[in-house]
Amino acid sequence: MKILVTAGPTREPLDPVRFLGNRSSGKMGYAFAEALMAAGHQVVLVSGPVALKSPSRVKVIAVETAREMLAACRREWPGCDGLVAAAAVADWRPAKTARKKLDGSGPRTLSLVPNPDILATLARRKGNRQVVGFALQDRNGEKRALMKLEKKGMDWVILNGLVAQGASSAEVVLLGKDGSREKIGPSPKKILAKALVRRLFPSP
Ligand code: CTP
């Protein structure tokens, strides 16, 4: 199968030198891409800016903003058989991006507008393809994750502990739209990704 994977953060520019972003390392998405390749699948990896080596033989499309990520995903989605949305997409972007560097003196109020939801957009055209997303654990983690699964049209949601951000090890709960629930880990992200791929995209 050919699987589309999103990974890493997005950067939303304020001006030519400043951006809004987040602390996503991209490790989970990259580990997923590697595990999918090792299981005999093809991978298209649409990645925000990360400090990670591109997995070998993977088609990597580097993007910066959420809108660029969406555009790249929209181009690739028709040719893919499944989606793993591991990117930490910025929820908002500045309403305006200044063409010249903003004057840094004094206070400033930012106006933000919501970014498109990449996973939900692709899931609307999923057909019988499998769509997998992530959710971050907080209070009522599983309940919120299942609400997200339903709202965004996922088949599976991987519920991540907050400690997962930036760490190499993690524990997840895999929740299916069929009501199934499986705890996986704690293990290094690479092992975790392998276990998830075995479960979600078994070798052809
Ligand atoms: N996602 C996406 N496009 C967005 C926002 C999120 O594709 N604009 C995807 C993410 O890649 C992830 C899933 O949607 O697979 C859930 O992300 P999110 O809604 O941000 O949920 P949480 O990580 O749980 O965080 P929060 O609800 O606190 O924002």
Residues whose N, C-alpha, C, O or C-beta is under 5 A from the ligand:
A	BS01	CTP	A85 A86 A87 A88 V89 A90 N115 P116 D117 I118 L119 G133 F134 A135 L136
